[in-house]
């Protein structure tokens, strides 16, 4: 909690060191919408693994942070971990309260990809099939049952 204009305001910091899992997308977006409605700022820090094939950022976290007006930082691989600098980076970027962040030179999210993501493959898609029960998004219509909730797919 931080005090803003005499009132407490809630914040959360998510530190992620693994790639996004498509099975978590629904829950994460529901959390983001609930946090936004409750005026909770969610900040995100992505620490890449350093393996060349692994992602250098998290599209899911970028969406969550943008939705809740937080700060997103993707740490250059290995850069902040050397010499204990990670804690200094985290404190200088995420510790300041939201009301003074506009006066600071903090990282900005410019190109957040808000395209829907397939719940089965994790791909960004422009046209999707949607489950009529749980609103899960799929690139290709499931054959018999929704892969998320198990509801029977209408033909």
C-alpha positions, -999 to 999 in steps of 0.1 A, spaced: 0 0 0 10 36 -6 -7 67 6 -22 89 -22 -41 120 -12 -46 107 23 -59 74 11 -42 40 7 -37 27 -28 -28 -9 -36 0 -21 -59 14 -54 -70 47 -64 -85 50 -95 -107 85 -109 -114 85 -134 -141 115 -156 -151 98 -180 -175 80 -179 -207 42 -173 -208 19 -204 -205 -12 -202 -226 -32 -220 -199 -26 -190 -176 -39 -163 -200 -76 -164 -189 -68 -162 -152 -42 -135 -157 -65 -113 -178 -93 -118 -152 -69 -106 -125 -59 -76 -146 -96 -66 -152 -103 -70 -115 -72 -50 -105 -81 -22 -129 -117 -20 -116 -103 -18 -80 -77 8 -90 -48 -16 -82 -16 -9 -102 3 -40 -113 39 -36 -122 58 -63 -141 95 -73 -144 105 -99 -169 139 -116 -164 149 -136 -195 166 -169 -191 195 -161 -213 188 -191 -236 187 -178 -272 154 -195 -282 136 -182 -251 115 -150 -252 130 -117 -242 97 -103 -229 62 -114 -218 33 -104 -240 8 -114 -213 25 -93 -186 28 -64 -210 -10 -65 -215 -16 -67 -177 7 -38 -169 -7 -16 -197 -43 -24 -185 -36 -14 -149 -13 16 -158 18 1 -142 55 0 -151 69 -29 -172 106 -37 -173 123 -64 -193 157 -68 -178 185 -73 -204 197 -109 -200 222 -112 -173 227 -74 -170 209 -67 -138 219 -100 -121 256 -92 -121 270 -77 -89 237 -76 -71 224 -48 -92 190 -65 -97 177 -53 -63 188 -17 -70 170 -18 -104 139 -32 -88 139 -6 -60 145 24 -83 119 14 -109 91 -1 -89 94 14 -54 82 50 -62 45 54 -57 23 59 -88 16 95 -82 53 105 -86 62 82 -115 52 107 -141 81 129 -129 106 100 -134 123 86 -164 108 51 -163 105 26 -191 74 30 -212 53 4 -231 49 16 -266 39 -15 -287 17 -37 -266 2 -65 -288 -35 -66 -278 -44 -92 -304 -63 -122 -290 -42 -153 -282 -53 -188 -290 -58 -207 -257 -45 -239 -273 -14 -227 -292 -6 -193 -276 -4 -177 -311 -16 -142 -317 -46 -143 -340 -68 -118 -358 -98 -140 -364 -109 -165 -337 -134 -191 -327 -149 -184 -292 -164 -209 -267 -200 -198 -259 -196 -210 -223 -162 -197 -210 -152 -173 -238 -119 -191 -245 -104 -182 -278 -92 -207 -304 -76 -204 -338 -94 -235 -350 -128 -245 -338 -124 -275 -313 -140 -307 -327 -163 -318 -299 -156 -300 -266 -140 -268 -255 -104 -275 -244 -108 -251 -215 -141 -258 -199 -152 -290 -216 -185 -276 -229 -200 -292 -259 -192 -272 -291 -222 -262 -311 -220 -274 -348 
